[in-house]
Each structure stands twice: as structure tokens, then as C-alpha cells.
Amino acid sequence: MEPESFYNLLQHPKVAGPPVEEELPQGEKKKYLPPTSRGDPKFEELQKVLMEWINAKLLPEHIVVRSLEEDIFDGLILHHLFQTLTGLKLEVEEMALTAPSQRRKLEVVLEAINGSLQVGEQQLKWSVATIFSKDLLATLHLLVALAKRFQPDLPLPTNVRVEVITMESTKSGLKSEKSVEQLTECSTEKDQLAKDVFDELFKLAPEKVNTVKEAIVNFVNQKLDRLGLSVQNLDTQFADGVFLLLLIGQLEGFFLHLKEFYLTPTSPAEMEPHYLYGGGEAASRLRPRERILWDLVGNLSCRNV
């Protein structure tokens, strides 16, 4: 069966109309997607890519998602997806059958997810309330953030924007306002150039790639020599994130407290803080030339050329 026809057999999100006045308490706001937004090809493509990604990740557990709008709200899928992506176990009941227990489970799972994403509370575009109420926009924002964090090479459609209608209940009745919601980033020429450089690098003959790797190893060893460390193999010695953190500390001249990471991690759970810190706060301090090196080391060690 062709992938497209398989996707078309899956349950599509229901078309939601604007809330009636009695459904929306006074002073509250609610967003909804008009049919034209739900039918936008790029919006549908985004849902398709995310759904196939989740189903591929959860295939060993025989879990299948058929609707991002209907299947994500109770925390079960997010629970299993988070554990699969991070290797971390959450102390939460496996099956929550009542609405109160489902909401409690969702709270625990979202707290763990938000911590792993290291997103400030004011930056969050989702909440327990919006996910539990099956808000498709909030659900998509959450899943896009997870995909970007844990699988940055996932080919999400770029520049997905949809028109949203926000309804507000006031003393004089319902008020509506149209706006545009940005779900994925625009691809820039700079991003495309970086991708092209890496693609061209890995198309080279093995000996040429090895020459590049040797040059990087020499540079890395010059920086890590101050710590009494040396690298012989990028493919293995950078896999757990420890050397990457130490390298960026030397490049930018700041100290990483030993309590913030594991020098000798033995499990995915112990490696997780390295990826969180190295992919966010630490990497953001790099100057352009150092950022290129950071990306090269990461790509070379991940691709295991």
C-alpha cells in the first residue's frame, strides 16, 4: 500500500466550528481553526509527517496514532513517546481511565517534557488545559518542539502558517479576531547553505572525509590538551556528549560544574543532560567560526562515517 493512500485511511481531525456563547465562560478566549486552515496542504503535510514519526517511534510497543487531535490529549501517547526519545522512566500510572486521572497523568508527562525542552514558561505555546481540551494548534506546537529537539533531521514542512480565529466572551457577547499562527520556521538561504555543505562533504571520497576529520581532531586536541584529554576517534568519543561539552567550555572560556553532567555516563538517562545543555545554552554562546566546528563535530560523530 502506498504511504499516501495509507495516510488517507487514517482518521482525520474533526472540523470544529466556532464556540457558541454559552460554551465559553465570560472573559475567556479560545482559538479555533476554520475549514480553510484545516484543509491547507502544508498544514495537512505537517500532521502527516508528525504522525508517521510518532508511529515509527512507537512501533515496537504496537502503539498506533490515527489522529493527533483525538489521540494525544490524555497523556498516554506523550508518555510513551517521551520515554522512547529520552530513555527516562516516568513514575506515572500506565492506564488512566477517568478524566481526572488522565489530566493528572498529562500534568506529570508535560512537566517532564517541558523540563527536557528547557523552554521558559512564558514561551510555551501549549498547556495542560489546551492539550487536554484537544486543541490541535497547541498539540502541533508541542510535537514540533519535540521533533526539533530529539530528531532535528525530521523533514518537517517549512513555513507552515494557518489562519486562526480567536473567540472571546465579553459582557456584550462573543468577539472574534483573526490572526496567523506560525507552526514551523521559514527555511533561510543560510540554513540551506549549511545543509548543502554537509551533504557535499559526505559525498566526498572516504579519504577526503577522513582528511577533514583528522583536521578537526587536531583542532579539538589543541583545545582539550589543557584538560589533559585527547581524542583519537570522533565517532566514538563524542557519542555521549561529554567531550562536546568540555570542548565548548574551552572554546568560550567558561567552566561547567561537575554536578551538571556525568563524566562517565553509563545510560541514556545520564547522557540526556549533556544533549540538553550542549544543544541549547552552551551552543548558543559560540561565535560563528566555532559554531561551524561544533556542527561539523556533531555531524561527523552522529553519521559515523
C-alpha positions in Angstrom: 0.0 0.0 0.0 1.3 3.4 -0.9 2.1 5.7 2.0 -0.3 8.4 0.8 -3.2 6.0 0.5 -2.5 4.6 3.9 -2.5 8.1 5.4 -5.8 8.9 3.7 -7.3 5.9 5.5 -6.4 7.3 8.9 -8.9 9.2 10.9 -8.7 12.9 10.1 -9.3 15.6 12.7 -12.9 16.7 13.0 -13.8 20.1 11.7 -14.6 22.3 14.7 -16.8 25.3 14.4 -16.7 28.5 16.5 -17.9 28.0 20.1 -21.4 29.2 21.0 -21.7 31.9 23.6 -22.8 29.5 26.4 -19.8 27.2 25.9 -17.3 30.0 26.6 -17.3 31.5 30.1 -17.1 35.2 30.2 -13.6 36.7 30.0 -12.1 33.5 28.4 -10.6 33.2 25.0 -10.5 30.2 22.7 -8.8 29.6 19.3 -10.3 27.5 16.5 -9.3 26.6 13.0 -11.6 27.4 10.2 -12.1 24.7 7.5 -9.8 26.6 5.1 -6.9 26.4 7.5 -7.5 22.7 8.3 -7.5 22.0 4.5 -4.3 23.8 3.9 -1.9 21.3 2.1 1.1 22.2 4.2 -0.9 22.0 7.4 -2.1 18.5 6.5 1.5 17.6 5.5 2.8 18.7 8.9 0.3 16.4 10.6 1.2 13.5 8.3 4.9 13.8 9.0 4.5 14.1 12.8 2.0 11.2 12.9 4.3 8.9 10.8 7.3 9.9 13.1 5.4 9.1 16.3 4.1 5.8 14.8 7.6 4.8 13.7 9.0 5.6 17.2 6.2 3.6 19.0 6.1 0.7 16.5 8.0 -1.7 18.9 5.2 -1.0 21.5 2.5 -1.7 18.9 1.0 1.8 19.5 -0.6 3.5 16.5 -1.8 7.1 16.4 -4.6 7.8 13.9 -5.4 11.4 14.9 -3.2 14.0 16.5 -6.3 15.8 17.7 -8.0 12.8 19.3 -5.2 10.5 20.5 -2.7 12.9 22.3 -4.9 14.6 24.9 -4.8 12.0 27.7 -1.0 11.8 28.1 -0.7 8.1 27.1 1.0 8.7 23.7 3.1 11.5 25.1 4.2 9.3 28.0 5.4 6.5 25.7 6.9 8.9 23.2 8.9 10.8 25.9 10.3 7.6 27.4 11.3 6.3 23.9 13.0 9.6 23.0 14.8 10.1 26.3 15.2 6.7 27.8 13.8 8.2 31.0 11.1 6.4 33.1 8.3 8.4 34.5 6.6 7.5 37.7 3.0 7.7 36.4 0.2 5.2 36.0 0.2 3.4 32.7 -3.5 3.4 32.0 -5.6 6.4 33.2 -9.3 5.6 32.6 -11.1 8.6 34.2 -10.9 12.2 33.1 -9.3 13.4 36.5 -6.7 10.6 36.3 -5.9 11.3 32.7 -5.4 15.0 33.5 -3.1 14.2 36.4 -1.1 11.9 34.2 -0.9 14.6 31.5 0.4 17.1 34.1 3.2 14.8 35.1 4.2 14.0 31.5 4.1 17.6 30.3 6.2 18.7 33.3 8.9 16.2 32.3 8.6 17.2 28.6 8.9 20.9 29.4 11.9 20.3 31.5 13.6 18.3 28.7 12.9 21.0 26.2 14.2 23.7 28.5 11.5 26.2 27.3 10.6 29.1 29.6 7.0 29.0 30.9 6.2 32.3 29.0 7.5 30.7 25.8 5.3 27.7 26.0 2.6 27.5 23.3 0.8 24.7 25.0 -0.5 23.8 28.4 -2.2 21.0 30.3 -5.5 22.8 29.7 -5.1 23.2 25.9 -3.7 19.7 25.3 -6.4 18.1 27.4 -9.1 20.0 25.6 -7.8 18.6 22.3 -6.5 21.9 21.0 -4.9 20.9 17.7 -2.7 24.0 17.4 -1.3 23.5 20.9 -0.7 19.8 20.2 1.1 20.6 17.0 3.3 23.2 18.7 4.3 20.6 21.3 5.0 17.9 18.8 7.1 20.2 16.6 9.1 21.2 19.6 9.8 17.6 20.5 10.7 16.7 16.9 13.1 19.6 16.6 14.7 18.7 20.0 15.1 15.0 19.6 15.1 14.5 15.8 16.3 17.7 14.2 16.7 15.9 10.8 13.0 15.1 10.6 11.8 16.7 7.3 9.1 19.0 8.7 7.4 21.2 6.0 8.8 24.7 6.4 6.9 27.9 7.0 3.6 26.3 7.9 1.2 29.2 8.8 -2.5 29.0 9.3 -5.2 31.5 9.9 -6.7 31.2 13.4 -9.9 32.8 14.8 -9.8 33.7 18.4 -13.2 34.0 20.1 -13.6 35.9 23.4 -16.6 36.0 25.6 -17.4 39.5 26.8 -20.3 41.2 28.6 -21.6 42.3 25.2 -21.3 38.9 23.6 -18.7 37.0 21.6 -15.9 38.9 19.9 -13.7 37.4 17.2 -10.3 38.2 15.9 -8.3 36.7 13.0 -4.6 36.1 13.2 -1.9 33.9 11.6 -0.2 31.2 13.7 3.3 30.1 12.7 3.9 26.4 13.3 7.2 25.8 11.7 10.1 28.0 10.8 11.0 29.5 7.5 14.0 27.9 5.8 16.6 30.5 5.1 19.4 30.6 2.5 21.9 30.3 5.3 20.2 27.1 6.6 20.1 25.6 3.1 23.8 26.5 2.5 24.8 24.8 5.8 22.9 21.7 4.7 24.4 21.7 1.3 27.9 22.0 2.8 27.4 18.9 4.9 25.7 17.0 2.1 28.6 17.7 -0.2 31.1 16.8 2.5 29.6 13.3 2.9 29.5 12.8 -0.9 33.3 13.0 -1.0 35.6 10.0 -1.2 36.2 8.4 2.2 39.9 9.5 2.2 38.8 13.2 1.8 36.3 12.9 4.6 39.0 11.3 6.8 41.3 14.3 6.0 38.6 16.7 7.3 38.1 14.5 10.4 41.8 14.5 11.1 42.0 18.3 10.8 39.1 18.5 13.3 40.7 16.0 15.7 43.9 18.1 15.6 42.0 21.3 16.4 40.0 19.6 19.2 43.1 18.1 20.8 44.7 21.6 20.9 41.8 22.8 23.0 41.3 19.7 25.2 45.1 19.4 25.9 44.6 22.0 28.7 42.4 19.4 30.4 44.8 16.6 29.9 42.5 14.9 27.3 42.9 13.8 23.8 40.7 12.5 21.0 41.5 9.7 18.6 38.1 8.8 17.3 35.3 11.3 16.7 32.8 8.6 16.0 33.0 7.0 19.5 34.5 9.6 21.8 31.8 12.2 21.1 28.9 9.9 21.2 27.9 10.5 24.8 28.2 14.3 24.7 30.9 14.7 27.4 33.7 15.8 25.1 31.4 18.2 23.2 30.6 19.9 26.5 34.2 20.2 27.5 35.2 21.4 24.1 32.6 24.2 24.0 33.7 25.2 27.5 37.3 25.6 26.3 36.3 27.5 23.2 34.2 30.0 25.0 36.2 30.1 28.3 33.6 29.0 30.8 33.5 26.3 33.5 31.0 23.5 33.6 30.4 22.4 37.2 30.9 18.6 37.5 27.5 18.4 39.2 25.8 19.5 36.0 26.8 16.5 33.9 28.3 12.9 34.1 31.9 12.5 33.2 31.4 8.8 32.5 27.7 8.3 31.6 26.5 4.7 31.5 22.9 5.1 30.4 20.8 7.3 28.1 19.3 8.9 31.2 22.8 10.1 32.2 23.6 11.3 28.7 20.4 13.4 28.5 21.7 16.4 30.4 24.6 16.6 28.0 22.4 16.9 25.0 20.1 19.4 26.7 22.9 21.7 27.8 25.1 21.2 24.7 22.3 21.8 22.2 20.9 24.9 23.9 22.6 27.3 26.3 26.2 26.2 25.7 26.0 26.1 21.9 24.3 29.5 21.8 27.4 31.1 23.2 29.6 30.1 20.3 31.0 32.6 17.8 30.2 31.8 14.1 33.5 30.0 13.3 33.2 27.9 16.5 29.6 27.1 15.7 30.7 25.7 12.3 33.2 23.4 14.2 30.5 22.4 16.6 28.2 21.4 13.8 30.9 19.6 12.0 31.9 17.5 15.0 28.3 16.7 15.8 27.5 15.7 12.2 30.6 13.6 11.8 30.2 11.8 15.1 26.5 11.2 14.5 26.8 10.0 11.0 29.6 7.6 12.0 31.3 8.0 8.6 
